[in-house]
Amino acid sequence: MDGVAYFLKVMPKNVKVSLGNRSYSIEIGTGLLGGLGARCRKLKLGTSCLLVSDATVFSLYGRAACKSLEKSGFSVSTAVVPAGERSKSSEMLLSLYTAALMAGLDRKSFVVALGGGVVGDLAGYLAATFLRGIPYVQVPTTLLAMVDSSVGGKTGINLPQGKNLVGAFHQPAHVLADLSTLATLPVRELRAGLAEVVKYGVIRDAVLFRRLEARAEDLANGDVSVLGPIIARCCEIKADVVARDEREGGLRAILNFGHTLGHAVEQATGYRRYLHGEAVALGMVFAARVSVATAGMKAADAARVEALLSRLGLPVRYPRLAWQKLRGAMTVDKKSAGGMPRFVLARSMGKVGWNCDVPETVLRRIWKRG
């Protein structure tokens, strides 16, 4: 059986996030968007909804999503924000509150987040806070959102001082990941999402990491027959971690591998130079090198991380940024404690520790070594 036939046979797949009465499913497959309305009707979410999307995604999939919802009897209003990280702002959130009020949303209404991580975080925070919380459905259309940001209930916005500093835990009622939407994803965006895929191999699954190494070129080229099962595996890992530690009191922190420096790079470059996944790739290279210096990771494994990221078309060379600027950004990162950044570090492939303190001299030396 060839790859495409295998993919079509095993998909769609449902991955459950087990959180008691807040449990939900991640539905993964092709051609799912047309069934969005029927799924929401089955979930009994309400009678009206506000669909939030960005301008790019809405032009591609907004009409199909709205048609599906309306066909199932929902009253649908829409709010479209500019594409890009800068929409995760307090100003944009306020505009969505206004849109929700104008749409007549009440506690028998829900929100649909159609788009990538920015839309999911923003619309999720709208749902978490409007009328003190209403349901929402995640419909991720980017690889990064499918494997990471749409799952787990983290919602929020950025402040000028740093990323995701304001937000709430608010689990979605359902995640519908239609892999067909990846066909219109720009290559750069696809490869940025692969950074988060690599992360799962490093933190939890050495076998997955080897699969990524074996199929790196297919992944970088967006081969959906290869991507499908890997996306499902990433969702299984995240679902298990979230079920064990919903609010990041311990284990869930492992999902931040590469993010301490990655967020600092994003902030220091004004969210313009790097996509989130690209910054995380740089952060993972840094974290792997720190892991070799302080956590016992083999240098050969750190080299594997860097080599795989490079094969996937992701940046692995540090930008020309002053260490003090990055260090200042890490101070206000939500993972820091007492101004000291905390790192997720790998002991070996698939095994990591979290909340790791690293001597300042080590951090500076590894960054300056480039």
C-alpha positions as CSV (number, residue, x, y, z in Angstrom):
1,M,0.0,0.0,0.0
2,D,1.6,3.3,-1.0
3,G,1.8,6.4,1.3
4,V,-1.3,8.2,0.0
5,A,-3.5,5.1,0.1
6,Y,-2.3,4.4,3.7
7,F,-3.1,7.9,4.7
8,L,-6.6,7.8,3.2
9,K,-7.3,4.5,4.9
10,V,-6.3,5.6,8.4
11,M,-7.8,9.1,8.3
12,P,-9.8,10.7,9.7
13,K,-8.6,10.2,13.2
14,N,-9.8,11.4,16.6
15,V,-7.5,12.1,19.5
16,K,-9.1,12.7,22.8
17,V,-8.0,15.3,25.3
18,S,-9.1,13.8,28.6
19,L,-10.0,16.5,31.1
20,G,-13.1,15.3,32.9
21,N,-16.1,17.5,31.9
22,R,-13.8,19.7,29.8
23,S,-12.7,16.8,27.6
24,Y,-12.8,17.2,23.8
25,S,-11.7,15.6,20.6
26,I,-9.1,16.6,18.0
27,E,-10.6,15.5,14.7
28,I,-7.9,15.1,12.0
29,G,-8.5,14.3,8.4
30,T,-9.1,15.7,4.9
31,G,-12.2,17.4,3.7
32,L,-13.6,18.0,7.2
33,L,-14.4,21.7,6.8
34,G,-17.8,21.0,5.2
35,G,-18.9,19.1,8.3
36,L,-18.1,21.9,10.7
37,G,-21.7,22.9,11.2
38,A,-22.9,19.4,11.7
39,R,-20.1,18.9,14.3
40,C,-21.1,22.0,16.2
41,R,-24.8,21.0,16.1
42,K,-23.9,17.6,17.6
43,L,-21.9,19.4,20.3
44,K,-25.0,21.5,21.2
45,L,-23.0,24.7,21.6
46,G,-25.8,27.2,21.0
47,T,-27.8,28.8,18.3
48,S,-25.4,31.6,17.1
49,C,-21.7,32.1,16.6
50,L,-19.0,34.6,15.7
51,L,-16.5,33.2,13.3
52,V,-13.1,34.9,13.8
53,S,-10.5,34.7,11.0
54,D,-7.7,36.6,9.4
55,A,-8.0,38.3,6.0
56,T,-5.9,35.7,4.2
57,V,-7.6,32.6,5.6
58,F,-11.1,34.1,5.4
59,S,-10.6,34.7,1.7
60,L,-9.7,31.0,1.2
61,Y,-12.0,29.2,3.7
62,G,-14.4,31.7,5.3
63,R,-17.2,31.1,2.8
64,A,-17.1,27.3,3.2
65,A,-17.0,27.5,7.0
66,C,-19.9,30.0,7.1
67,K,-22.0,27.9,4.6
68,S,-21.5,24.8,6.7
69,L,-22.5,26.5,9.9
70,E,-25.6,28.2,8.3
71,K,-26.7,24.9,6.7
72,S,-26.8,23.4,10.2
73,G,-29.1,26.2,11.4
74,F,-26.7,28.6,13.1
75,S,-26.9,32.4,12.9
76,V,-23.3,33.3,11.8
77,S,-21.5,36.6,12.1
78,T,-17.9,37.2,11.1
79,A,-14.9,39.2,12.4
80,V,-11.8,39.4,10.2
81,V,-8.5,40.6,11.6
82,P,-5.2,41.4,9.7
83,A,-2.9,38.4,9.3
84,G,0.2,38.3,11.5
85,E,1.4,38.3,15.1
86,R,0.7,42.0,15.6
87,S,-3.1,41.2,15.7
88,K,-2.6,39.5,19.1
89,S,-3.0,42.9,20.8
90,S,-5.3,44.5,23.4
91,E,-6.7,46.8,20.6
92,M,-7.7,43.9,18.4
93,L,-9.2,42.1,21.4
94,L,-11.4,45.1,22.2
95,S,-12.5,45.3,18.5
96,L,-13.6,41.6,18.8
97,Y,-15.6,42.4,22.0
98,T,-17.4,45.1,20.0
99,A,-18.0,42.6,17.1
100,A,-19.4,40.0,19.6
101,L,-21.8,42.6,21.1
102,M,-23.0,43.8,17.6
103,A,-23.6,40.2,16.6
104,G,-25.8,39.8,19.6
105,L,-23.8,36.9,21.2
106,D,-25.1,35.7,24.5
107,R,-24.3,32.7,26.8
108,K,-26.0,30.4,24.3
109,S,-23.5,31.4,21.6
110,F,-20.0,30.3,20.7
111,V,-16.9,31.4,18.8
112,V,-15.2,29.7,15.9
113,A,-11.5,30.3,15.4
114,L,-10.6,29.7,11.8
115,G,-6.9,30.2,11.1
116,G,-3.5,29.8,12.5
117,G,-2.1,30.3,16.0
118,V,-2.7,34.0,16.1
119,V,-6.4,33.7,15.4
120,G,-6.7,30.7,17.7
121,D,-5.1,32.5,20.6
122,L,-7.0,35.7,20.0
123,A,-10.4,34.2,19.4
124,G,-9.9,31.8,22.3
125,Y,-9.2,34.6,24.7
126,L,-12.3,36.4,23.4
127,A,-14.3,33.3,24.2
128,A,-12.6,32.9,27.6
129,T,-13.5,36.4,28.7
130,F,-16.7,37.5,26.9
131,L,-19.6,37.2,29.3
132,R,-17.1,35.5,31.6
133,G,-16.7,32.6,29.2
134,I,-18.5,31.0,26.3
135,P,-17.6,27.9,24.2
136,Y,-15.3,28.0,21.2
137,V,-14.2,25.6,18.4
138,Q,-10.7,25.6,17.0
139,V,-10.4,25.1,13.2
140,P,-6.6,25.4,12.7
141,T,-5.5,26.0,9.1
142,T,-1.7,26.0,9.7
143,L,0.6,23.1,10.6
144,L,1.8,24.9,13.7
145,A,-1.7,25.5,14.9
146,M,-2.8,21.8,14.2
147,V,0.0,20.3,16.2
148,D,0.4,22.9,19.0
149,S,-1.6,26.1,19.6
150,S,-5.1,24.8,18.9
151,V,-4.8,22.1,21.5
152,G,-4.5,22.6,25.2
153,G,-6.6,25.7,26.0
154,K,-3.9,28.3,26.1
155,T,-5.3,31.6,24.9
156,G,-4.0,35.1,25.1
157,I,-2.5,38.3,23.6
158,N,0.9,39.9,23.5
159,L,2.1,43.1,25.3
160,P,4.8,45.4,23.9
161,Q,7.1,43.9,26.5
162,G,6.7,40.3,25.5
163,K,4.7,37.5,24.1
164,N,1.6,35.9,25.6
165,L,1.8,37.8,28.8
166,V,-1.9,38.2,29.1
167,G,-4.3,35.3,28.7
168,A,-6.3,32.5,30.2
169,F,-6.7,28.7,30.1
170,H,-9.9,28.0,28.3
171,Q,-10.3,24.6,26.6
172,P,-12.0,24.4,23.2
173,A,-15.2,22.4,22.8
174,H,-13.6,20.7,19.7
175,V,-10.7,20.9,17.4
176,L,-11.3,20.3,13.7
177,A,-8.1,20.0,11.7
178,D,-8.8,19.7,8.0
179,L,-5.5,18.7,6.4
180,S,-6.8,19.9,3.1
181,T,-6.2,23.5,4.2
182,L,-2.4,22.8,4.2
183,A,-2.5,22.8,0.4
184,T,-2.7,26.6,0.4
185,L,-0.2,27.2,3.2
186,P,2.9,29.0,2.0
187,V,6.0,26.8,2.1
188,R,7.6,29.1,4.7
189,E,4.6,28.8,7.0
190,L,4.6,25.0,6.6
191,R,8.2,24.7,7.5
192,A,7.8,27.0,10.4
193,G,5.2,24.5,11.7
194,L,7.7,21.7,11.4
195,A,9.7,23.2,14.2
196,E,7.0,22.4,16.6
197,V,6.8,18.9,15.2
198,V,10.6,18.4,15.8
199,K,10.0,19.6,19.4
200,Y,7.7,16.7,20.1
201,G,10.4,14.2,19.0
202,V,13.0,15.8,21.3
203,I,10.9,16.1,24.4
204,R,8.9,12.9,24.3
205,D,9.4,10.5,21.4
206,A,12.8,9.4,20.0
207,V,11.1,7.1,17.5
208,L,9.2,10.0,16.1
209,F,12.4,12.0,15.8
210,R,13.9,9.2,13.7
211,R,10.8,9.2,11.5
212,L,11.3,12.9,10.9
213,E,14.9,12.3,10.0
214,A,14.0,9.6,7.6
215,R,11.3,11.7,5.8
216,A,12.7,15.2,6.2
217,E,12.5,16.1,2.5
218,D,8.9,14.8,2.1
219,L,7.9,16.9,5.2
220,A,9.7,20.0,3.9
221,N,7.8,19.6,0.7
222,G,4.4,19.2,2.4
223,D,3.7,15.6,1.5
224,V,0.3,15.2,3.2
225,S,0.5,11.4,3.2
226,V,3.6,11.7,5.4
227,L,2.4,14.7,7.4
228,G,-1.0,13.2,8.4
229,P,0.1,10.4,10.7
230,I,2.8,12.6,12.1
231,I,0.3,15.4,13.0
232,A,-1.8,12.8,14.7
233,R,1.2,11.6,16.7
234,C,2.1,15.1,17.8
235,C,-1.5,15.7,18.9
236,E,-1.5,12.4,20.9
237,I,1.7,13.6,22.7
238,K,0.2,17.0,23.5
239,A,-3.1,15.5,24.6
240,D,-1.4,13.2,27.0
241,V,0.8,16.0,28.5
242,V,-2.2,18.4,28.8
243,A,-4.3,15.7,30.4
244,R,-1.6,15.2,33.0
245,D,-1.0,18.9,33.7
246,E,-3.6,21.2,32.3
247,R,-2.3,24.4,33.8
248,E,1.4,24.0,33.5
249,G,2.1,23.3,37.1
250,G,4.9,20.9,36.1
251,L,5.1,18.4,33.2
252,R,3.3,20.7,30.7
253,A,6.3,23.0,30.8
254,I,8.2,20.5,28.5
255,L,6.1,21.9,25.6
256,N,8.2,25.0,25.9
257,F,11.4,23.4,24.7
258,G,13.1,26.1,22.5
259,H,10.6,28.8,23.5
260,T,12.5,30.7,26.1
261,L,15.0,32.0,23.6
262,G,12.5,31.7,20.7
263,H,10.1,34.2,22.3
264,A,13.0,36.6,23.1
265,V,14.1,36.5,19.5
266,E,10.6,37.3,18.3
267,Q,10.3,40.2,20.7
268,A,13.8,41.6,20.0
269,T,13.1,41.6,16.3
270,G,9.7,43.2,16.6
271,Y,7.7,40.1,15.4
272,R,8.7,41.0,11.9
273,R,11.8,39.1,11.0
274,Y,10.9,35.5,12.1
275,L,7.7,33.4,12.1
276,H,7.1,31.8,15.5
277,G,8.3,28.4,14.4
278,E,11.5,29.9,12.9
279,A,12.3,31.6,16.2
280,V,11.5,28.3,18.1
281,A,13.9,26.5,15.7
282,L,16.7,29.0,16.8
283,G,15.6,28.5,20.4
284,M,15.9,24.7,20.1
285,V,19.4,24.9,18.7
286,F,20.3,27.1,21.6
287,A,18.5,24.8,24.1
288,A,20.2,21.7,22.7
289,R,23.6,23.3,23.1
290,V,22.8,24.3,26.6
291,S,21.6,20.8,27.2
292,V,25.0,19.4,26.2
293,A,26.8,21.9,28.5
294,T,24.6,21.4,31.6
295,A,22.1,18.5,31.3
296,G,24.1,15.5,29.9
297,M,22.8,15.5,26.3
298,K,25.3,14.0,23.9
299,A,26.8,16.5,21.5
300,A,25.9,14.1,18.7
301,D,22.2,14.4,19.6
302,A,22.4,18.1,19.7
303,A,23.9,18.0,16.2
304,R,21.1,15.8,15.0
305,V,18.6,18.4,16.2
306,E,20.4,21.2,14.3
307,A,20.8,19.1,11.2
308,L,17.2,18.1,11.0
309,L,16.0,21.7,11.5
310,S,18.3,22.7,8.7
311,R,17.1,20.0,6.4
312,L,13.5,21.2,7.0
313,G,14.4,24.6,5.8
314,L,14.5,26.3,9.2
315,P,17.1,28.8,10.5
316,V,19.8,27.4,12.7
317,R,22.3,30.3,12.7
318,Y,21.8,32.9,15.4
319,P,20.9,36.4,14.2
320,R,23.1,39.4,15.0
321,L,21.4,40.5,18.2
322,A,23.1,41.9,21.3
323,W,22.9,39.3,24.2
324,Q,21.8,42.0,26.7
325,K,18.7,42.8,24.5
326,L,17.8,39.1,24.4
327,R,18.5,38.7,28.1
328,G,16.2,41.6,28.8
329,A,13.4,40.0,26.8
330,M,13.8,36.7,28.7
331,T,13.5,38.5,32.0
332,V,9.9,39.4,31.3
333,D,9.0,36.0,29.8
334,K,6.2,34.3,31.7
335,K,8.4,31.3,32.3
336,S,11.0,33.3,34.2
337,A,11.2,33.3,38.0
338,G,12.7,36.3,39.9
339,G,14.1,37.6,36.6
340,M,15.9,34.4,35.8
341,P,14.9,32.5,32.7
342,R,13.9,28.9,33.1
343,F,14.8,26.4,30.4
344,V,13.5,23.0,29.2
345,L,16.7,20.9,28.7
346,A,17.2,17.5,27.2
347,R,19.0,14.7,29.0
348,S,18.7,12.5,25.9
349,M,16.5,12.3,22.8
350,G,12.9,12.0,24.1
351,K,13.7,12.8,27.7
352,V,13.8,16.4,29.1
353,G,13.7,18.2,32.4
354,W,11.9,21.5,33.0
355,N,12.3,24.7,35.1
356,C,16.1,24.3,34.7
357,D,18.3,27.2,35.9
358,V,21.4,27.8,33.8
359,P,24.4,29.9,34.9
360,E,24.4,33.3,33.3
361,T,27.9,32.7,32.0
362,V,26.9,29.5,30.2
363,L,24.0,31.3,28.5
364,R,26.1,34.2,27.3
365,R,29.0,31.9,26.2
366,I,26.7,29.7,24.1
367,W,25.0,32.6,22.4
368,K,28.2,34.4,21.6
369,R,29.7,31.3,20.2
370,G,27.0,31.5,17.5
